[in-house]
């Protein structure tokens, strides 16, 4: 094997290793996001927000920034894909 072939072989192995590490990190993050989503779904309140004249929800608890926690949860869950593509292996 010539030096350039060895160089590119090592580079390819390092790139492959890095890609596999990143895929593992993505899978871990996906699993954590799914767990967080499941917890948030359990916290959903069936009652709609009731805003006062200041625009503050009187029905639900507020987050530190003053927004309604339930509105934020609904917003987040609506933005989360409902299912993974068929054949997606984890
Ligand atoms: Zn609310």
PDB file of the backbone (N, CA, C, O) and the ligand in Angstrom, with CONECT records:
HET     ZN  A 101       1
ATOM      1  N   UNK A   1       0.855  -1.185   0.000  1.00  0.00           N
ATOM      2  CA  UNK A   1       0.000   0.000   0.000  1.00  0.00           C
ATOM      3  C   UNK A   1       0.899   1.246   0.000  1.00  0.00           C
ATOM      4  O   UNK A   1       1.790   1.373   0.839  1.00  0.00           O
ATOM      5  N   UNK A   2       0.667   2.119  -0.905  1.00  0.00           N
ATOM      6  CA  UNK A   2       1.468   3.348  -0.961  1.00  0.00           C
ATOM      7  C   UNK A   2       1.047   4.291   0.168  1.00  0.00           C
ATOM      8  O   UNK A   2      -0.013   4.133   0.773  1.00  0.00           O
ATOM      9  N   UNK A   3       1.886   5.250   0.423  1.00  0.00           N
ATOM     10  CA  UNK A   3       1.601   6.191   1.512  1.00  0.00           C
ATOM     11  C   UNK A   3       0.257   6.920   1.323  1.00  0.00           C
ATOM     12  O   UNK A   3      -0.528   7.003   2.268  1.00  0.00           O
ATOM     13  N   UNK A   4      -0.018   7.449   0.119  1.00  0.00           N
ATOM     14  CA  UNK A   4      -1.321   8.130  -0.045  1.00  0.00           C
ATOM     15  C   UNK A   4      -2.508   7.202   0.234  1.00  0.00           C
ATOM     16  O   UNK A   4      -3.504   7.622   0.823  1.00  0.00           O
ATOM     17  N   UNK A   5      -2.395   5.918  -0.201  1.00  0.00           N
ATOM     18  CA  UNK A   5      -3.503   4.987   0.066  1.00  0.00           C
ATOM     19  C   UNK A   5      -3.693   4.797   1.570  1.00  0.00           C
ATOM     20  O   UNK A   5      -4.819   4.777   2.065  1.00  0.00           O
ATOM     21  N   UNK A   6      -2.574   4.657   2.290  1.00  0.00           N
ATOM     22  CA  UNK A   6      -2.663   4.491   3.740  1.00  0.00           C
ATOM     23  C   UNK A   6      -3.278   5.749   4.369  1.00  0.00           C
ATOM     24  O   UNK A   6      -4.130   5.664   5.253  1.00  0.00           O
ATOM     25  N   UNK A   7      -2.828   6.916   3.893  1.00  0.00           N
ATOM     26  CA  UNK A   7      -3.354   8.172   4.428  1.00  0.00           C
ATOM     27  C   UNK A   7      -4.873   8.246   4.252  1.00  0.00           C
ATOM     28  O   UNK A   7      -5.604   8.556   5.193  1.00  0.00           O
ATOM     29  N   UNK A   8      -5.331   7.958   3.036  1.00  0.00           N
ATOM     30  CA  UNK A   8      -6.779   8.058   2.787  1.00  0.00           C
ATOM     31  C   UNK A   8      -7.545   6.955   3.517  1.00  0.00           C
ATOM     32  O   UNK A   8      -8.685   7.160   3.933  1.00  0.00           O
ATOM     33  N   UNK A   9      -6.916   5.784   3.671  1.00  0.00           N
ATOM     34  CA  UNK A   9      -7.566   4.712   4.425  1.00  0.00           C
ATOM     35  C   UNK A   9      -7.772   5.125   5.870  1.00  0.00           C
ATOM     36  O   UNK A   9      -8.846   4.909   6.432  1.00  0.00           O
ATOM     37  N   UNK A  10      -6.733   5.730   6.488  1.00  0.00           N
ATOM     38  CA  UNK A  10      -6.859   6.197   7.875  1.00  0.00           C
ATOM     39  C   UNK A  10      -7.915   7.291   7.990  1.00  0.00           C
ATOM     40  O   UNK A  10      -8.727   7.304   8.915  1.00  0.00           O
ATOM     41  N   UNK A  11      -7.882   8.211   7.022  1.00  0.00           N
ATOM     42  CA  UNK A  11      -8.860   9.304   7.015  1.00  0.00           C
ATOM     43  C   UNK A  11     -10.282   8.745   6.928  1.00  0.00           C
ATOM     44  O   UNK A  11     -11.190   9.197   7.626  1.00  0.00           O
ATOM     45  N   UNK A  12     -10.450   7.750   6.053  1.00  0.00           N
ATOM     46  CA  UNK A  12     -11.766   7.141   5.875  1.00  0.00           C
ATOM     47  C   UNK A  12     -12.220   6.450   7.156  1.00  0.00           C
ATOM     48  O   UNK A  12     -13.384   6.554   7.543  1.00  0.00           O
ATOM     49  N   UNK A  13     -11.297   5.740   7.816  1.00  0.00           N
ATOM     50  CA  UNK A  13     -11.652   5.063   9.073  1.00  0.00           C
ATOM     51  C   UNK A  13     -12.048   6.083  10.141  1.00  0.00           C
ATOM     52  O   UNK A  13     -13.021   5.887  10.869  1.00  0.00           O
ATOM     53  N   UNK A  14     -11.279   7.182  10.226  1.00  0.00           N
ATOM     54  CA  UNK A  14     -11.603   8.205  11.234  1.00  0.00           C
ATOM     55  C   UNK A  14     -12.961   8.845  10.939  1.00  0.00           C
ATOM     56  O   UNK A  14     -13.760   9.073  11.847  1.00  0.00           O
ATOM     57  N   UNK A  15     -13.205   9.127   9.681  1.00  0.00           N
ATOM     58  CA  UNK A  15     -14.493   9.740   9.308  1.00  0.00           C
ATOM     59  C   UNK A  15     -15.637   8.785   9.608  1.00  0.00           C
ATOM     60  O   UNK A  15     -16.690   9.206  10.087  1.00  0.00           O
ATOM     61  N   UNK A  16     -15.438   7.509   9.329  1.00  0.00           N
ATOM     62  CA  UNK A  16     -16.491   6.520   9.589  1.00  0.00           C
ATOM     63  C   UNK A  16     -16.752   6.409  11.085  1.00  0.00           C
ATOM     64  O   UNK A  16     -17.901   6.355  11.522  1.00  0.00           O
ATOM     65  N   UNK A  17     -15.670   6.373  11.869  1.00  0.00           N
ATOM     66  CA  UNK A  17     -15.814   6.311  13.330  1.00  0.00           C
ATOM     67  C   UNK A  17     -16.583   7.517  13.845  1.00  0.00           C
ATOM     68  O   UNK A  17     -17.477   7.386  14.682  1.00  0.00           O
ATOM     69  N   UNK A  18     -16.225   8.708  13.331  1.00  0.00           N
ATOM     70  CA  UNK A  18     -16.901   9.934  13.761  1.00  0.00           C
ATOM     71  C   UNK A  18     -18.384   9.896  13.394  1.00  0.00           C
ATOM     72  O   UNK A  18     -19.235  10.281  14.196  1.00  0.00           O
ATOM     73  N   UNK A  19     -18.687   9.434  12.189  1.00  0.00           N
ATOM     74  CA  UNK A  19     -20.084   9.348  11.764  1.00  0.00           C
ATOM     75  C   UNK A  19     -20.881   8.398  12.662  1.00  0.00           C
ATOM     76  O   UNK A  19     -22.024   8.685  13.019  1.00  0.00           O
ATOM     77  N   UNK A  20     -20.271   7.272  13.022  1.00  0.00           N
ATOM     78  CA  UNK A  20     -20.959   6.316  13.890  1.00  0.00           C
ATOM     79  C   UNK A  20     -21.179   6.917  15.285  1.00  0.00           C
ATOM     80  O   UNK A  20     -22.223   6.698  15.899  1.00  0.00           O
ATOM     81  N   UNK A  21     -20.196   7.673  15.779  1.00  0.00           N
ATOM     82  CA  UNK A  21     -20.358   8.353  17.070  1.00  0.00           C
ATOM     83  C   UNK A  21     -21.512   9.348  17.007  1.00  0.00           C
ATOM     84  O   UNK A  21     -22.350   9.409  17.907  1.00  0.00           O
ATOM     85  N   UNK A  22     -21.538  10.127  15.923  1.00  0.00           N
ATOM     86  CA  UNK A  22     -22.596  11.131  15.781  1.00  0.00           C
ATOM     87  C   UNK A  22     -23.967  10.477  15.655  1.00  0.00           C
ATOM     88  O   UNK A  22     -24.955  10.983  16.187  1.00  0.00           O
ATOM     89  N   UNK A  23     -24.025   9.340  14.941  1.00  0.00           N
ATOM     90  CA  UNK A  23     -25.310   8.634  14.826  1.00  0.00           C
ATOM     91  C   UNK A  23     -25.765   8.160  16.199  1.00  0.00           C
ATOM     92  O   UNK A  23     -26.951   8.224  16.521  1.00  0.00           O
ATOM     93  N   UNK A  24     -24.822   7.684  17.006  1.00  0.00           N
ATOM     94  CA  UNK A  24     -25.156   7.274  18.367  1.00  0.00           C
ATOM     95  C   UNK A  24     -25.685   8.438  19.183  1.00  0.00           C
ATOM     96  O   UNK A  24     -26.656   8.291  19.926  1.00  0.00           O
ATOM     97  N   UNK A  25     -25.051   9.595  19.049  1.00  0.00           N
ATOM     98  CA  UNK A  25     -25.517  10.783  19.777  1.00  0.00           C
ATOM     99  C   UNK A  25     -26.911  11.188  19.317  1.00  0.00           C
ATOM    100  O   UNK A  25     -27.756  11.555  20.134  1.00  0.00           O
ATOM    101  N   UNK A  26     -27.154  11.120  18.006  1.00  0.00           N
ATOM    102  CA  UNK A  26     -28.488  11.454  17.467  1.00  0.00           C
ATOM    103  C   UNK A  26     -29.527  10.483  18.022  1.00  0.00           C
ATOM    104  O   UNK A  26     -30.616  10.900  18.414  1.00  0.00           O
ATOM    105  N   UNK A  27     -29.200   9.199  18.057  1.00  0.00           N
ATOM    106  CA  UNK A  27     -30.144   8.202  18.591  1.00  0.00           C
ATOM    107  C   UNK A  27     -30.433   8.465  20.058  1.00  0.00           C
ATOM    108  O   UNK A  27     -31.580   8.351  20.491  1.00  0.00           O
ATOM    109  N   UNK A  28     -29.399   8.819  20.841  1.00  0.00           N
ATOM    110  CA  UNK A  28     -29.601   9.125  22.260  1.00  0.00           C
ATOM    111  C   UNK A  28     -30.501  10.347  22.424  1.00  0.00           C
ATOM    112  O   UNK A  28     -31.417  10.344  23.247  1.00  0.00           O
ATOM    113  N   UNK A  29     -30.238  11.394  21.638  1.00  0.00           N
ATOM    114  CA  UNK A  29     -31.050  12.609  21.724  1.00  0.00           C
ATOM    115  C   UNK A  29     -32.493  12.332  21.325  1.00  0.00           C
ATOM    116  O   UNK A  29     -33.429  12.848  21.935  1.00  0.00           O
ATOM    117  N   UNK A  30     -32.659  11.510  20.293  1.00  0.00           N
ATOM    118  CA  UNK A  30     -34.015  11.168  19.843  1.00  0.00           C
ATOM    119  C   UNK A  30     -34.766  10.425  20.949  1.00  0.00           C
ATOM    120  O   UNK A  30     -35.938  10.702  21.204  1.00  0.00           O
ATOM    121  N   UNK A  31     -34.093   9.489  21.597  1.00  0.00           N
ATOM    122  CA  UNK A  31     -34.732   8.730  22.681  1.00  0.00           C
ATOM    123  C   UNK A  31     -35.106   9.666  23.831  1.00  0.00           C
ATOM    124  O   UNK A  31     -36.181   9.538  24.416  1.00  0.00           O
ATOM    125  N   UNK A  32     -34.217  10.602  24.151  1.00  0.00           N
ATOM    126  CA  UNK A  32     -34.518  11.542  25.243  1.00  0.00           C
ATOM    127  C   UNK A  32     -35.675  12.459  24.860  1.00  0.00           C
ATOM    128  O   UNK A  32     -36.523  12.770  25.696  1.00  0.00           O
ATOM    129  N   UNK A  33     -35.713  12.891  23.606  1.00  0.00           N
ATOM    130  CA  UNK A  33     -36.812  13.751  23.147  1.00  0.00           C
ATOM    131  C   UNK A  33     -38.140  12.999  23.223  1.00  0.00           C
ATOM    132  O   UNK A  33     -39.162  13.582  23.587  1.00  0.00           O
ATOM    133  N   UNK A  34     -38.132  11.721  22.883  1.00  0.00           N
ATOM    134  CA  UNK A  34     -39.366  10.931  22.942  1.00  0.00           C
ATOM    135  C   UNK A  34     -39.837  10.766  24.390  1.00  0.00           C
ATOM    136  O   UNK A  34     -41.035  10.800  24.670  1.00  0.00           O
ATOM    137  N   UNK A  35     -38.885  10.588  25.298  1.00  0.00           N
ATOM    138  CA  UNK A  35     -39.253  10.480  26.716  1.00  0.00           C
ATOM    139  C   UNK A  35     -39.835  11.803  27.211  1.00  0.00           C
ATOM    140  O   UNK A  35     -40.840  11.818  27.923  1.00  0.00           O
ATOM    141  N   UNK A  36     -39.202  12.908  26.835  1.00  0.00           N
ATOM    142  CA  UNK A  36     -39.694  14.222  27.256  1.00  0.00           C
ATOM    143  C   UNK A  36     -41.081  14.471  26.668  1.00  0.00           C
ATOM    144  O   UNK A  36     -41.949  15.016  27.349  1.00  0.00           O
ATOM    145  N   UNK A  37     -41.298  14.080  25.418  1.00  0.00           N
ATOM    146  CA  UNK A  37     -42.601  14.260  24.790  1.00  0.00           C
ATOM    147  C   UNK A  37     -43.668  13.449  25.512  1.00  0.00           C
ATOM    148  O   UNK A  37     -44.782  13.930  25.720  1.00  0.00           O
ATOM    149  N   UNK A  38     -43.333  12.217  25.896  1.00  0.00           N
ATOM    150  CA  UNK A  38     -44.299  11.366  26.608  1.00  0.00           C
ATOM    151  C   UNK A  38     -44.676  12.007  27.940  1.00  0.00           C
ATOM    152  O   UNK A  38     -45.843  11.985  28.332  1.00  0.00           O
ATOM    153  N   UNK A  39     -43.700  12.574  28.630  1.00  0.00           N
ATOM    154  CA  UNK A  39     -43.979  13.243  29.909  1.00  0.00           C
ATOM    155  C   UNK A  39     -44.869  14.467  29.681  1.00  0.00           C
ATOM    156  O   UNK A  39     -45.825  14.692  30.422  1.00  0.00           O
ATOM    157  N   UNK A  40     -44.549  15.252  28.653  1.00  0.00           N
ATOM    158  CA  UNK A  40     -45.352  16.443  28.369  1.00  0.00           C
ATOM    159  C   UNK A  40     -46.786  16.071  28.013  1.00  0.00           C
ATOM    160  O   UNK A  40     -47.725  16.753  28.421  1.00  0.00           O
ATOM    161  N   UNK A  41     -46.960  14.983  27.246  1.00  0.00           N
ATOM    162  CA  UNK A  41     -48.329  14.561  26.883  1.00  0.00           C
ATOM    163  C   UNK A  41     -49.143  14.222  28.128  1.00  0.00           C
ATOM    164  O   UNK A  41     -50.346  14.477  28.182  1.00  0.00           O
ATOM    165  N   UNK A  42     -48.468  13.638  29.140  1.00  0.00           N
ATOM    166  CA  UNK A  42     -49.175  13.302  30.382  1.00  0.00           C
ATOM    167  C   UNK A  42     -49.557  14.565  31.159  1.00  0.00           C
ATOM    168  O   UNK A  42     -50.473  14.531  31.981  1.00  0.00           O
ATOM    169  N   UNK A  43     -48.871  15.664  30.907  1.00  0.00           N
ATOM    170  CA  UNK A  43     -49.133  16.909  31.634  1.00  0.00           C
ATOM    171  C   UNK A  43     -50.177  17.784  30.944  1.00  0.00           C
ATOM    172  O   UNK A  43     -50.586  18.809  31.490  1.00  0.00           O
ATOM    173  N   UNK A  44     -50.614  17.383  29.735  1.00  0.00           N
ATOM    174  CA  UNK A  44     -51.571  18.211  28.994  1.00  0.00           C
ATOM    175  C   UNK A  44     -52.876  18.366  29.757  1.00  0.00           C
ATOM    176  O   UNK A  44     -53.445  17.385  30.237  1.00  0.00           O
ATOM    177  N   UNK A  45     -53.340  19.583  29.866  1.00  0.00           N
ATOM    178  CA  UNK A  45     -54.604  19.905  30.524  1.00  0.00           C
ATOM    179  C   UNK A  45     -55.677  19.992  29.442  1.00  0.00           C
ATOM    180  O   UNK A  45     -55.453  20.639  28.419  1.00  0.00           O
ATOM    181  N   UNK A  46     -56.858  19.347  29.641  1.00  0.00           N
ATOM    182  CA  UNK A  46     -57.889  19.375  28.593  1.00  0.00           C
ATOM    183  C   UNK A  46     -58.585  20.734  28.489  1.00  0.00           C
ATOM    184  O   UNK A  46     -59.277  21.004  27.507  1.00  0.00           O
ATOM    185  N   UNK A  47     -58.403  21.589  29.500  1.00  0.00           N
ATOM    186  CA  UNK A  47     -59.118  22.865  29.484  1.00  0.00           C
ATOM    187  C   UNK A  47     -58.344  23.922  28.693  1.00  0.00           C
ATOM    188  O   UNK A  47     -57.122  24.021  28.802  1.00  0.00           O
ATOM    189  N   UNK A  48     -59.072  24.713  27.895  1.00  0.00           N
ATOM    190  CA  UNK A  48     -58.405  25.743  27.089  1.00  0.00           C
ATOM    191  C   UNK A  48     -57.892  26.898  27.948  1.00  0.00           C
ATOM    192  O   UNK A  48     -58.319  27.075  29.089  1.00  0.00           O
ATOM    193  N   UNK A  49     -56.990  27.662  27.398  1.00  0.00           N
ATOM    194  CA  UNK A  49     -56.473  28.843  28.084  1.00  0.00           C
ATOM    195  C   UNK A  49     -57.589  29.883  28.224  1.00  0.00           C
ATOM    196  O   UNK A  49     -58.476  29.974  27.374  1.00  0.00           O
ATOM    197  N   UNK A  50     -57.532  30.654  29.295  1.00  0.00           N
ATOM    198  CA  UNK A  50     -58.425  31.791  29.493  1.00  0.00           C
ATOM    199  C   UNK A  50     -57.535  32.994  29.755  1.00  0.00           C
ATOM    200  O   UNK A  50     -56.951  33.128  30.830  1.00  0.00           O
ATOM    201  N   UNK A  51     -57.438  33.873  28.749  1.00  0.00           N
ATOM    202  CA  UNK A  51     -56.543  35.021  28.869  1.00  0.00           C
ATOM    203  C   UNK A  51     -57.271  36.238  29.439  1.00  0.00           C
ATOM    204  O   UNK A  51     -58.411  36.528  29.075  1.00  0.00           O
ATOM    205  N   UNK A  52     -56.588  36.937  30.337  1.00  0.00           N
ATOM    206  CA  UNK A  52     -57.164  38.174  30.860  1.00  0.00           C
ATOM    207  C   UNK A  52     -56.770  39.354  29.955  1.00  0.00           C
ATOM    208  O   UNK A  52     -56.136  39.167  28.916  1.00  0.00           O
ATOM    209  N   UNK A  53     -57.153  40.554  30.364  1.00  0.00           N
ATOM    210  CA  UNK A  53     -56.904  41.720  29.510  1.00  0.00           C
ATOM    211  C   UNK A  53     -55.411  42.054  29.417  1.00  0.00           C
ATOM    212  O   UNK A  53     -55.015  42.881  28.595  1.00  0.00           O
ATOM    213  N   UNK A  54     -54.592  41.429  30.239  1.00  0.00           N
ATOM    214  CA  UNK A  54     -53.136  41.620  30.119  1.00  0.00           C
ATOM    215  C   UNK A  54     -52.518  40.551  29.206  1.00  0.00           C
ATOM    216  O   UNK A  54     -51.312  40.553  28.960  1.00  0.00           O
ATOM    217  N   UNK A  55     -53.369  39.636  28.706  1.00  0.00           N
ATOM    218  CA  UNK A  55     -52.854  38.568  27.856  1.00  0.00           C
ATOM    219  C   UNK A  55     -52.244  37.425  28.647  1.00  0.00           C
ATOM    220  O   UNK A  55     -51.478  36.626  28.107  1.00  0.00           O
ATOM    221  N   UNK A  56     -52.592  37.347  29.954  1.00  0.00           N
ATOM    222  CA  UNK A  56     -52.052  36.277  30.787  1.00  0.00           C
ATOM    223  C   UNK A  56     -53.122  35.213  31.028  1.00  0.00           C
ATOM    224  O   UNK A  56     -54.267  35.525  31.355  1.00  0.00           O
ATOM    225  N   UNK A  57     -52.732  33.975  30.863  1.00  0.00           N
ATOM    226  CA  UNK A  57     -53.668  32.861  31.046  1.00  0.00           C
ATOM    227  C   UNK A  57     -54.024  32.744  32.520  1.00  0.00           C
ATOM    228  O   UNK A  57     -53.150  32.689  33.385  1.00  0.00           O
ATOM    229  N   UNK A  58     -55.338  32.708  32.789  1.00  0.00           N
ATOM    230  CA  UNK A  58     -55.821  32.573  34.162  1.00  0.00           C
ATOM    231  C   UNK A  58     -56.179  31.124  34.493  1.00  0.00           C
ATOM    232  O   UNK A  58     -56.527  30.810  35.631  1.00  0.00           O
ATOM    233  N   UNK A  59     -56.092  30.256  33.506  1.00  0.00           N
ATOM    234  CA  UNK A  59     -56.477  28.853  33.708  1.00  0.00           C
ATOM    235  C   UNK A  59     -55.302  27.991  34.165  1.00  0.00           C
ATOM    236  O   UNK A  59     -55.478  27.042  34.929  1.00  0.00           O
ATOM    237  N   UNK A  60     -54.111  28.327  33.694  1.00  0.00           N
ATOM    238  CA  UNK A  60     -52.961  27.438  33.918  1.00  0.00           C
ATOM    239  C   UNK A  60     -51.792  28.151  34.586  1.00  0.00           C
ATOM    240  O   UNK A  60     -51.745  29.377  34.682  1.00  0.00           O
ATOM    241  N   UNK A  61     -50.845  27.321  35.048  1.00  0.00           N
ATOM    242  CA  UNK A  61     -49.604  27.858  35.600  1.00  0.00           C
ATOM    243  C   UNK A  61     -48.794  28.533  34.497  1.00  0.00           C
ATOM    244  O   UNK A  61     -48.883  28.183  33.320  1.00  0.00           O
ATOM    245  N   UNK A  62     -48.007  29.505  34.920  1.00  0.00           N
ATOM    246  CA  UNK A  62     -47.147  30.210  33.971  1.00  0.00           C
ATOM    247  C   UNK A  62     -45.687  29.810  34.160  1.00  0.00           C
ATOM    248  O   UNK A  62     -45.258  29.435  35.251  1.00  0.00           O
ATOM    249  N   UNK A  63     -44.951  29.901  33.079  1.00  0.00           N
ATOM    250  CA  UNK A  63     -43.505  29.675  33.132  1.00  0.00           C
ATOM    251  C   UNK A  63     -42.842  30.955  33.630  1.00  0.00           C
ATOM    252  O   UNK A  63     -43.498  31.988  33.767  1.00  0.00           O
ATOM    253  N   UNK A  64     -41.554  30.884  33.899  1.00  0.00           N
ATOM    254  CA  UNK A  64     -40.816  32.028  34.431  1.00  0.00           C
ATOM    255  C   UNK A  64     -40.903  33.241  33.500  1.00  0.00           C
ATOM    256  O   UNK A  64     -40.820  34.380  33.961  1.00  0.00           O
ATOM    257  N   UNK A  65     -41.071  33.005  32.194  1.00  0.00           N
ATOM    258  CA  UNK A  65     -41.156  34.136  31.260  1.00  0.00           C
ATOM    259  C   UNK A  65     -42.569  34.700  31.143  1.00  0.00           C
ATOM    260  O   UNK A  65     -42.811  35.614  30.356  1.00  0.00           O
ATOM    261  N   UNK A  66     -43.514  34.149  31.936  1.00  0.00           N
ATOM    262  CA  UNK A  66     -44.868  34.684  31.963  1.00  0.00           C
ATOM    263  C   UNK A  66     -45.821  34.020  30.997  1.00  0.00           C
ATOM    264  O   UNK A  66     -47.022  34.282  31.048  1.00  0.00           O
ATOM    265  N   UNK A  67     -45.316  33.158  30.107  1.00  0.00           N
ATOM    266  CA  UNK A  67     -46.197  32.487  29.153  1.00  0.00           C
ATOM    267  C   UNK A  67     -46.892  31.311  29.826  1.00  0.00           C
ATOM    268  O   UNK A  67     -46.405  30.759  30.813  1.00  0.00           O
ATOM    269  N   UNK A  68     -48.047  30.941  29.265  1.00  0.00           N
ATOM    270  CA  UNK A  68     -48.811  29.819  29.802  1.00  0.00           C
ATOM    271  C   UNK A  68     -48.082  28.509  29.518  1.00  0.00           C
ATOM    272  O   UNK A  68     -47.703  28.227  28.382  1.00  0.00           O
ATOM    273  N   UNK A  69     -47.892  27.711  30.577  1.00  0.00           N
ATOM    274  CA  UNK A  69     -47.196  26.438  30.422  1.00  0.00           C
ATOM    275  C   UNK A  69     -47.949  25.503  29.475  1.00  0.00           C
ATOM    276  O   UNK A  69     -47.337  24.822  28.653  1.00  0.00           O
ATOM    277  N   UNK A  70     -49.286  25.472  29.594  1.00  0.00           N
ATOM    278  CA  UNK A  70     -50.067  24.579  28.743  1.00  0.00           C
ATOM    279  C   UNK A  70     -50.012  25.009  27.279  1.00  0.00           C
ATOM    280  O   UNK A  70     -49.935  24.170  26.381  1.00  0.00           O
ATOM    281  N   UNK A  71     -50.051  26.304  27.047  1.00  0.00           N
ATOM    282  CA  UNK A  71     -49.956  26.791  25.664  1.00  0.00           C
ATOM    283  C   UNK A  71     -48.611  26.397  25.065  1.00  0.00           C
ATOM    284  O   UNK A  71     -48.528  25.989  23.906  1.00  0.00           O
ATOM    285  N   UNK A  72     -47.567  26.525  25.867  1.00  0.00           N
ATOM    286  CA  UNK A  72     -46.220  26.167  25.382  1.00  0.00           C
ATOM    287  C   UNK A  72     -46.103  24.667  25.134  1.00  0.00           C
ATOM    288  O   UNK A  72     -45.480  24.240  24.162  1.00  0.00           O
ATOM    289  N   UNK A  73     -46.704  23.869  26.018  1.00  0.00           N
ATOM    290  CA  UNK A  73     -46.658  22.414  25.822  1.00  0.00           C
ATOM    291  C   UNK A  73     -47.406  22.044  24.541  1.00  0.00           C
ATOM    292  O   UNK A  73     -46.912  21.258  23.732  1.00  0.00           O
ATOM    293  N   UNK A  74     -48.612  22.620  24.360  1.00  0.00           N
ATOM    294  CA  UNK A  74     -49.391  22.312  23.143  1.00  0.00           C
ATOM    295  C   UNK A  74     -48.610  22.731  21.907  1.00  0.00           C
ATOM    296  O   UNK A  74     -48.567  22.001  20.916  1.00  0.00           O
ATOM    297  N   UNK A  75     -47.999  23.897  21.963  1.00  0.00           N
ATOM    298  CA  UNK A  75     -47.207  24.405  20.832  1.00  0.00           C
ATOM    299  C   UNK A  75     -46.067  23.436  20.509  1.00  0.00           C
ATOM    300  O   UNK A  75     -45.836  23.093  19.350  1.00  0.00           O
ATOM    301  N   UNK A  76     -45.363  23.002  21.556  1.00  0.00           N
ATOM    302  CA  UNK A  76     -44.233  22.099  21.353  1.00  0.00           C
ATOM    303  C   UNK A  76     -44.681  20.765  20.789  1.00  0.00           C
ATOM    304  O   UNK A  76     -44.073  20.255  19.849  1.00  0.00           O
ATOM    305  N   UNK A  77     -45.742  20.191  21.355  1.00  0.00           N
ATOM    306  CA  UNK A  77     -46.190  18.879  20.898  1.00  0.00           C
ATOM    307  C   UNK A  77     -46.739  18.943  19.472  1.00  0.00           C
ATOM    308  O   UNK A  77     -46.588  17.990  18.708  1.00  0.00           O
ATOM    309  N   UNK A  78     -47.368  20.044  19.115  1.00  0.00           N
ATOM    310  CA  UNK A  78     -47.845  20.184  17.737  1.00  0.00           C
ATOM    311  C   UNK A  78     -46.681  20.275  16.761  1.00  0.00           C
ATOM    312  O   UNK A  78     -46.818  19.937  15.585  1.00  0.00           O
ATOM    313  N   UNK A  79     -45.527  20.735  17.258  1.00  0.00           N
ATOM    314  CA  UNK A  79     -44.352  20.875  16.401  1.00  0.00           C
ATOM    315  C   UNK A  79     -43.530  19.598  16.355  1.00  0.00           C
ATOM    316  O   UNK A  79     -42.554  19.512  15.610  1.00  0.00           O
ATOM    317  N   UNK A  80     -43.924  18.590  17.159  1.00  0.00           N
ATOM    318  CA  UNK A  80     -43.167  17.347  17.212  1.00  0.00           C
ATOM    319  C   UNK A  80     -43.767  16.337  16.250  1.00  0.00           C
ATOM    320  O   UNK A  80     -44.982  16.139  16.256  1.00  0.00           O
ATOM    321  N   UNK A  81     -42.954  15.693  15.424  1.00  0.00           N
ATOM    322  CA  UNK A  81     -43.507  14.666  14.529  1.00  0.00           C
ATOM    323  C   UNK A  81     -44.243  13.601  15.333  1.00  0.00           C
ATOM    324  O   UNK A  81     -43.770  13.168  16.384  1.00  0.00           O
ATOM    325  N   UNK A  82     -45.408  13.182  14.830  1.00  0.00           N
ATOM    326  CA  UNK A  82     -46.232  12.223  15.557  1.00  0.00           C
ATOM    327  C   UNK A  82     -45.650  10.813  15.522  1.00  0.00           C
ATOM    328  O   UNK A  82     -45.846  10.037  16.457  1.00  0.00           O
ATOM    329  N   UNK A  83     -44.942  10.481  14.460  1.00  0.00           N
ATOM    330  CA  UNK A  83     -44.397   9.129  14.346  1.00  0.00           C
ATOM    331  C   UNK A  83     -43.094   9.188  13.563  1.00  0.00           C
ATOM    332  O   UNK A  83     -42.782  10.184  12.911  1.00  0.00           O
ATOM    333  N   UNK A  84     -42.355   8.114  13.641  1.00  0.00           N
ATOM    334  CA  UNK A  84     -41.115   8.015  12.886  1.00  0.00           C
ATOM    335  C   UNK A  84     -41.408   7.310  11.574  1.00  0.00           C
ATOM    336  O   UNK A  84     -42.375   6.554  11.484  1.00  0.00           O
ATOM    337  N   UNK A  85     -40.594   7.542  10.558  1.00  0.00           N
ATOM    338  CA  UNK A  85     -40.839   6.887   9.271  1.00  0.00           C
ATOM    339  C   UNK A  85     -40.821   5.356   9.405  1.00  0.00           C
ATOM    340  O   UNK A  85     -40.113   4.806  10.250  1.00  0.00           O
ATOM    341  N   UNK A  86     -41.593   4.695   8.577  1.00  0.00           N
ATOM    342  CA  UNK A  86     -41.615   3.235   8.606  1.00  0.00           C
ATOM    343  C   UNK A  86     -40.214   2.696   8.320  1.00  0.00           C
ATOM    344  O   UNK A  86     -39.491   3.201   7.461  1.00  0.00           O
ATOM    345  N   UNK A  87     -39.868   1.675   9.053  1.00  0.00           N
ATOM    346  CA  UNK A  87     -38.567   1.047   8.827  1.00  0.00           C
ATOM    347  C   UNK A  87     -37.433   1.733   9.552  1.00  0.00           C
ATOM    348  O   UNK A  87     -36.284   1.308   9.435  1.00  0.00           O
ATOM    349  N   UNK A  88     -37.725   2.780  10.297  1.00  0.00           N
ATOM    350  CA  UNK A  88     -36.678   3.484  11.047  1.00  0.00           C
ATOM    351  C   UNK A  88     -36.230   2.592  12.190  1.00  0.00           C
ATOM    352  O   UNK A  88     -37.028   2.260  13.066  1.00  0.00           O
ATOM    353  N   UNK A  89     -34.976   2.205  12.191  1.00  0.00           N
ATOM    354  CA  UNK A  89     -34.436   1.313  13.215  1.00  0.00           C
ATOM    355  C   UNK A  89     -33.656   2.110  14.237  1.00  0.00           C
ATOM    356  O   UNK A  89     -32.823   2.943  13.880  1.00  0.00           O
ATOM    357  N   UNK A  90     -33.920   1.860  15.500  1.00  0.00           N
ATOM    358  CA  UNK A  90     -33.132   2.489  16.543  1.00  0.00           C
ATOM    359  C   UNK A  90     -32.591   1.491  17.516  1.00  0.00           C
ATOM    360  O   UNK A  90     -31.899   1.864  18.464  1.00  0.00           O
TER     361      UNK A  90
HETATM  362 ZN    ZN A 101     -53.257  28.486  29.486  1.00  0.00          ZN
END
